[in-house]
Amino acid sequence: MGQWAVRISPYVLAVYLIHDNPLIRPLLWNGLVHPRTYIQQPFLIPYCIASSIAVFVAGIGVEWLRAAVSDWLSARISSHRAR
């Protein structure tokens, strides 16, 4: 358990900042996930758990992609400055 926690720990703050952003929050929870639709359904709790895990994994993916692009751009800029 420790190894995967260490690997994803740099991305956890970004996941929080992404999903709690005032522009993203309504789109995510009201436009995409719709948890209020399932309030009277027996599968509300599994649905909420699964959707929370999906949002977490998607947030990690977005942050990983952002970090990869940032690293790539930094390397490109550094190589052009060295010339």
C-alpha positions as CSV (number, residue, x, y, z in Angstrom):
1,M,0.0,0.0,0.0
2,G,2.8,2.4,0.8
3,Q,4.4,2.4,-2.7
4,W,1.3,3.5,-4.6
5,A,0.5,6.1,-2.0
6,V,3.9,7.6,-2.4
7,R,3.5,7.7,-6.2
8,I,0.1,9.5,-6.1
9,S,0.8,11.8,-3.2
10,P,2.1,14.7,-5.4
11,Y,-1.2,14.7,-7.3
12,V,-3.7,14.7,-4.4
13,L,-3.8,18.4,-3.8
14,A,-4.4,19.0,-7.5
15,V,-7.3,16.6,-7.5
16,Y,-8.8,18.6,-4.6
17,L,-8.2,21.9,-6.3
18,I,-9.6,20.7,-9.6
19,H,-12.8,19.1,-8.3
20,D,-13.5,22.0,-5.9
21,N,-12.9,24.8,-8.4
22,P,-16.0,27.0,-8.6
23,L,-16.2,26.6,-12.4
24,I,-15.7,22.8,-12.4
25,R,-17.8,21.8,-9.3
26,P,-21.2,22.5,-10.8
27,L,-20.3,20.9,-14.2
28,L,-18.9,17.9,-12.5
29,W,-21.4,17.1,-9.8
30,N,-24.6,18.6,-11.3
31,G,-23.8,18.1,-15.0
32,L,-21.9,14.9,-15.1
33,V,-22.4,12.8,-12.0
34,H,-25.9,13.7,-10.9
35,P,-25.9,12.1,-7.4
36,R,-29.2,13.7,-6.4
37,T,-30.9,11.6,-9.1
38,Y,-30.2,8.5,-7.1
39,I,-31.3,9.6,-3.6
40,Q,-34.2,7.1,-3.4
41,Q,-32.4,4.3,-5.2
42,P,-30.9,1.3,-3.4
43,F,-27.6,1.7,-5.2
44,L,-27.0,5.3,-4.1
45,I,-24.0,4.5,-1.8
46,P,-22.1,2.3,-4.4
47,Y,-22.8,4.9,-7.1
48,C,-21.4,7.7,-4.9
49,I,-18.3,5.6,-4.0
50,A,-17.7,4.6,-7.6
51,S,-18.2,8.1,-9.0
52,S,-15.9,9.6,-6.3
53,I,-13.2,7.0,-7.2
54,A,-13.7,7.9,-10.9
55,V,-13.4,11.6,-10.2
56,F,-10.2,11.0,-8.1
57,V,-8.7,8.9,-10.9
58,A,-9.6,11.4,-13.6
59,G,-8.2,14.2,-11.5
60,I,-4.9,12.3,-11.0
61,G,-4.8,11.8,-14.8
62,V,-5.4,15.5,-15.5
63,E,-2.7,16.5,-13.1
64,W,-0.3,13.9,-14.4
65,L,-0.9,15.2,-17.9
66,R,-0.4,18.8,-16.8
67,A,2.9,17.9,-15.0
68,A,4.1,16.0,-18.1
69,V,3.4,18.9,-20.4
70,S,5.0,21.3,-18.0
71,D,8.1,19.2,-17.8
72,W,8.3,18.8,-21.5
73,L,7.9,22.6,-22.1
74,S,10.5,23.3,-19.4
75,A,12.9,21.0,-21.1
76,R,12.3,22.6,-24.5
77,I,12.7,26.1,-23.2
78,S,15.9,25.1,-21.3
79,S,17.4,23.5,-24.5
80,H,16.6,26.6,-26.5
81,R,18.2,28.9,-23.9
82,A,21.4,26.7,-23.9
83,R,22.0,27.4,-27.6
